[in-house]
Amino acid sequence: MNTAVVVGAGPNGLAAAVTLAAAGMTVTVLEAAPTIGGGTRSGEAIVPGLLHDDCSAIHPMAVGSAFLTGLDLERYGLSWRWPEIDCVHPLDDGSAGVLHRSVEQTAAGLGRDGARWRALFDGPSASYDTLAQDITRPLLHIPAHPLTLARFGVPTVLPASALARVFRTEAARALFGGVAAHAFRPLHLPLTSAIGLGILTAGHRHGWAVAAGGSQAITAALAAKLADLGGTIETGVRVDSADQLPPADITMFDLAPTAVADILGDRLPSRISRALARFRYGPGAFKVDFAVDGPVPWTHPAAARAGTVHLGGDYAEIAATERAVNAGQMPQRPFVLVGQQYLADPARSVGDVHPLWSYAHVPHGYTGDATEAIIAQIERFAPGFRDRIVGYRTRSTTEMSCYNANYVGGDILTGAKDIRQLVFGPRVTLRPYALGTPGRYLCSAATPPGPGAHGMCGANAAEVALAALRARR
Ligand SMILES: Cc1cc2nc3c(=O)[nH]c(=O)nc-3n(C[C@H](O)[C@H](O)[C@H](O)COP(=O)(O)OP(=O)(O)OC[C@H]3O[C@@H](n4cnc5c(N)ncnc54)[C@H](O)[C@@H]3O)c2cc1C
């Protein structure tokens, strides 16, 4: 029987492991941390019983993932919950951009911009499941559905700032801008619309879901599926050198590209080793989890019903803060994302004490403490919030990269989404998963289709590895 080793038990490592085990391979996963899951772990931290997502929380890309839905993970305990409202972007004048799963309902709330929102998202979201067959693969490929892809793809090449100008109301501009900012890029650059449009389109089709019982439920379901297929997982095994790797027909790395260059060293073709070592990382995230007594006292009522709240002021302010963090400067008022997963999944709370998830965009490797800046941004749109804080826990960019070595300098996307890395992946190639040495592949979020708990990077990489193994036989 063929054997496979997967290094790293994040969602992509587990997805690769499941795909390889389902193809009949004997699979071993090696994970550095004491617990599996990488960016999909949850746990108690502040108040006993209060459940926090350690990293990923909101899953518009995972809930409709062709890979995850194809595994029937409900059998292994994964179930999705949807908040009443997907996302709210409040503004200082008391108005807000309000994102519903329904394009129509969102458009209805955007007044003069309703027709434009509809024009942008109606078609692509209706055909999202078809579109996903193309956009969840390496970008450069022969499209399965060229017309659907072209219709979606044309606006993605625009800078987010150009697309934002299509809208006439500040609410629509900010709503779009806050989602575009998930790319952690200066929004005046080409292709910075792409990630925002992808998230918004997926969300209009499948909603901004959370996993019941925390994002750890995605991990637990994948691990249970793997166990059913005969795969094994060893935790507490940090792979730093190729000598630690057991012999295997296929070795998959759910790791940052620079880590793979370090581990494999001169066992890689030198041009590939050099390319991986040159891989670039983006700004960092500074995370604060709060225990909050009662609901957050949001000024805008829709924010009290939303799974996600984006705090960054109007479009111009978001664009300025994203530009600053990319230039290595910490803005006084950073872009902050707030998650209220407990609204959709109330079992995460303890009585009237609720877990609030937040992180701020900060410069790469930022060494300061952004806690006060995050609290101030929440206070700005929810006066009185500070008095409701029961306790909190922080994770700086350095602590983020200790928690998970893939988040270099606190970069939670596992790599800057600049034009080159967005289009090609970890290096300039049409084969982004290949490492140029037989049987070895990269499968982390640094590869297409990129970050998220959808497992598509791992599944795609494993399919490529299996095809190559069959061809070698
Ligand atoms: C704070 C935060 C918030 C986020 N929010 C969201 C969100 O709301 N929605 C969303 O879709 N995505 C979100 N993400 C991103 C998402 O979590 C990642 O894109 C996803 O987890 C990437 O999966 P992965 O399998 O590629 O890598 P990871 O999940 O990073 O897993 C990599 C695994 O490899 C292990 N590892 C690293 N080095 C070694 C080594 N040398 N040897 C052995 N094991 C090793 C790590 O411990 C880890 O378990 C967030 C991430 C963070 C950190």
The ligand as an ORCA input file, in Angstrom:
! r2SCAN-3c Opt
* xyz 0 1
  C      -6.868     35.357     13.920
  C      -7.305     34.663     12.669
  C      -8.572     34.886     12.174
  C      -8.995     34.256     11.011
  N     -10.286     34.417     10.611
  C     -10.750     33.696      9.574
  C     -12.132     33.664      9.309
  O     -12.945     34.248     10.043
  N     -12.557     32.957      8.227
  C     -11.681     32.245      7.441
  O     -12.110     31.620      6.474
  N     -10.356     32.215      7.703
  C      -9.880     32.913      8.757
  N      -8.557     32.843      9.101
  C      -7.626     32.146      8.191
  C      -7.679     30.619      8.307
  O      -7.641     30.238      9.658
  C      -6.484     30.046      7.558
  O      -6.486     30.502      6.227
  C      -6.509     28.524      7.562
  O      -6.471     28.011      8.867
  C      -5.321     28.010      6.774
  O      -5.297     26.611      6.861
  P      -3.985     25.790      6.609
  O      -4.333     24.369      6.792
  O      -3.363     26.203      5.329
  O      -2.939     26.252      7.720
  P      -3.078     26.428      9.270
  O      -4.469     26.425      9.695
  O      -2.240     27.588      9.598
  O      -2.420     25.091      9.860
  C      -1.048     24.801      9.750
  C      -0.711     23.744     10.781
  O       0.646     23.351     10.611
  C       1.259     23.261     11.896
  N       2.693     23.463     11.708
  C       3.334     24.615     11.392
  N       4.660     24.386     11.296
  C       4.849     23.072     11.537
  C       6.008     22.233     11.552
  N       7.222     22.719     11.280
  N       5.850     20.921     11.823
  C       4.607     20.412     12.081
  N       3.483     21.158     12.079
  C       3.593     22.468     11.796
  C       0.599     24.362     12.689
  O       0.734     24.162     14.080
  C      -0.831     24.253     12.205
  O      -1.571     23.340     12.974
  C      -8.099     33.412     10.285
  C      -6.835     33.171     10.786
  C      -6.438     33.766     11.986
  C      -5.102     33.440     12.557
*
